[in-house]
Amino acid sequence: MTYFLLIIGAMFVNNFVLCQFLGCCPFLGVSKKTDTALGMGLAVIFVMGIASVFTWLVQKLLVAAGIEYLQTIAFILVIAALVQLVELVLKKFMPALYSALGVYLPLITTNCAVLGVAILNIQSYGIATAESLLLSFLNGVFSGAGFTIAILLLAGIRERMDIDMVPKPFRGFPITLISASVMSLAFTAFSGMIA
């Protein structure tokens, strides 16, 4: 039951983009088309999941060395290395997706949602047991899945709005922000279901 609540909580109740408002830059920037949104979402799932494991290990080393005050810097370096790995893999095996993501792929490095999930994992689950590593990994993966759900929903809405008759003052970014805010209200309603 704990794992089920963690998964639902990470994806819906504590959605980093729509409930905690972290990672809004790639959320708004890459959500014009569903295929690029899916690619970004999968990249974020990978980076969040792997970063959760590596930052757990790094935190354990930092605590053992007595230099846990370097946590944020160490986490950013781990995340940057993982994003470089994703960038190299996409450039080699999926060049169309690599060029479609453009500048937003390196922005995963500075995506505060990725850093936020790494720090939240340490604060929530600690580094004492192997179960805390599993919980951190699951939270990372399913927080990334929540990001992917949110960006795919917004991309679908934006593709639909390109076809529909949107009043002229609302076309483009204004209607995107309105759509994201309504989605945020809907996702906030999930918090009442778990309470």
C-alpha positions as a printed Julia matrix, in Angstrom:
195×3 Matrix{Float64}:
   0.0    0.0     0.0
   2.9    2.37    0.74
   4.27   1.94   -2.77
   0.86   2.51   -4.34
   0.4    5.75   -2.37
   3.91   6.87   -3.29
   3.24   6.26   -6.99
  -0.14   8.03   -7.01
   1.24  10.82   -4.86
   4.27  11.4    -7.09
   2.27  11.39  -10.31
  -0.88  13.27   -9.32
  -1.05  14.67   -5.79
   2.46  16.16   -5.64
   2.96  16.68   -9.37
   6.07  18.82   -9.61
   4.82  20.97  -12.47
   1.15  21.43  -11.69
   1.09  21.3    -7.89
   4.56  22.42   -6.82
   5.29  24.63   -9.87
   8.81  23.31  -10.43
  10.1   22.72  -13.94
   7.74  25.11  -15.69
  10.28  26.24  -18.33
  10.49  22.96  -20.26
   6.82  22.29  -19.46
   5.73  25.43  -21.31
   8.51  25.45  -23.9
   8.33  21.88  -25.22
   4.59  21.35  -25.05
   3.74  22.58  -28.56
   3.7   19.09  -30.12
   2.92  15.78  -28.46
   5.87  13.93  -30.01
   8.45  16.38  -28.64
   6.57  16.52  -25.33
   6.74  12.73  -25.08
  10.48  12.78  -25.85
  11.08  15.41  -23.16
   8.93  13.49  -20.71
  10.83  10.25  -21.27
  14.14  12.09  -20.89
  12.94  13.6   -17.6
  11.75  10.19  -16.35
  15.17   8.73  -17.1
  17.1   11.61  -15.54
  14.88  11.79  -12.43
  15.01   8.04  -11.85
  18.75   7.65  -12.31
  19.48  10.94  -10.51
  17.5    9.69   -7.52
  19.76   6.65   -7.24
  23.02   8.52   -7.81
  22.16  11.41   -5.51
  21.22   8.9    -2.78
  24.67   7.33   -3.17
  26.38  10.72   -3.28
  24.54  11.86   -0.15
  25.66   8.7     1.64
  29.28   9.49    0.67
  28.93  13.14    1.67
  27.55  12.22    5.09
  30.31   9.62    5.59
  32.93  12.24    4.72
  31.26  14.88    6.89
  30.76  17.32    4.02
  26.99  17.15    3.55
  26.94  20.93    3.14
  28.1   20.29   -0.45
  24.85  18.44   -1.19
  23.36  20.91   -3.66
  26.56  21.33   -5.68
  27.14  17.58   -5.8
  23.54  16.93   -6.87
  23.75  19.52   -9.66
  26.96  17.89  -10.95
  25.33  14.44  -10.94
  22.26  15.76  -12.76
  24.41  17.62  -15.31
  26.39  14.44  -16.05
  23.21  12.43  -16.53
  21.73  15.05  -18.86
  24.94  15.0   -20.92
  24.54  11.23  -21.19
  20.94  11.6   -22.36
  21.98  14.3   -24.83
  24.72  12.1   -26.33
  22.38   9.11  -26.65
  19.63  11.17  -28.3
  22.09  12.86  -30.65
  23.48   9.47  -31.72
  20.3    7.36  -31.93
  17.42   9.86  -32.29
  18.7   12.95  -34.12
  15.21  14.15  -35.07
  14.1   14.2   -31.43
  17.43  15.74  -30.41
  16.93  18.66  -32.8
  13.23  18.98  -31.91
  14.04  19.32  -28.2
  16.68  21.93  -29.03
  17.73  24.13  -26.15
  15.27  22.51  -23.75
  17.27  19.29  -23.49
  20.26  20.93  -21.75
  17.74  22.82  -19.62
  16.94  19.55  -17.84
  20.23  20.19  -16.03
  18.79  23.33  -14.49
  15.27  21.94  -14.24
  14.47  22.61  -10.62
  12.04  19.66  -10.6
  14.95  17.23  -11.07
  16.95  18.84   -8.28
  13.78  19.13   -6.2
  13.03  15.41   -6.41
  16.62  14.55   -5.46
  16.55  16.77   -2.37
  13.01  15.7    -1.46
  14.05  12.05   -1.61
  16.85  12.62    0.89
  14.59  14.63    3.19
  11.66  12.2     3.0
  13.31   8.79    2.86
  16.83   9.33    4.2
  19.86   7.24    3.32
  19.81   4.63    6.08
  18.37   1.56    4.35
  18.12  -0.14    0.99
  14.35   0.47    1.14
  15.01   4.21    1.23
  16.99   3.78   -2.01
  14.05   1.92   -3.58
  11.58   4.57   -2.39
  13.83   7.33   -3.75
  14.08   5.59   -7.12
  10.32   5.02   -7.32
   9.61   8.61   -6.35
  12.04   9.83   -9.01
  10.6    7.66  -11.78
   6.97   8.38  -10.98
   7.58  12.09  -10.42
   9.03  12.04  -13.94
   5.94  10.15  -15.08
   3.81  12.89  -13.52
   5.82  15.48  -15.45
   5.27  13.44  -18.61
   1.52  13.21  -18.03
   1.31  16.96  -17.45
   3.38  17.91  -20.51
   1.49  15.46  -22.76
  -1.86  16.8   -21.59
  -0.78  20.37  -22.25
   0.68  19.42  -25.64
  -2.6   17.79  -26.63
  -4.53  20.87  -25.54
  -2.16  23.17  -27.42
  -2.41  21.1   -30.61
  -6.19  21.26  -30.34
  -6.09  25.04  -29.77
  -4.1   25.49  -32.99
  -7.13  24.09  -34.84
  -9.86  25.8   -32.8
 -10.97  29.39  -33.01
  -9.29  31.05  -30.04
 -10.07  34.76  -29.6
  -7.22  36.88  -30.97
  -6.06  38.38  -27.62
  -5.72  34.89  -26.13
  -3.85  33.19  -28.97
  -0.44  31.75  -28.26
   1.09  32.03  -24.82
  -1.9   33.58  -22.96
  -4.21  30.64  -23.69
  -1.35  28.25  -22.84
  -1.02  29.82  -19.39
  -4.78  29.71  -18.88
  -4.84  26.03  -19.9
  -1.94  25.21  -17.57
  -3.65  26.98  -14.69
  -6.9   25.05  -15.21
  -4.89  21.82  -15.36
  -3.17  22.85  -12.13
  -6.54  23.32  -10.44
  -7.61  19.88  -11.61
  -4.44  18.23  -10.3
  -4.72  20.08   -6.98
  -8.07  18.34   -6.51
  -6.21  15.02   -6.24
  -4.8   16.13   -2.88
  -8.29  15.93   -1.36
  -8.68  12.31   -2.48
  -5.64  11.01   -0.56
  -6.21  12.98    2.66
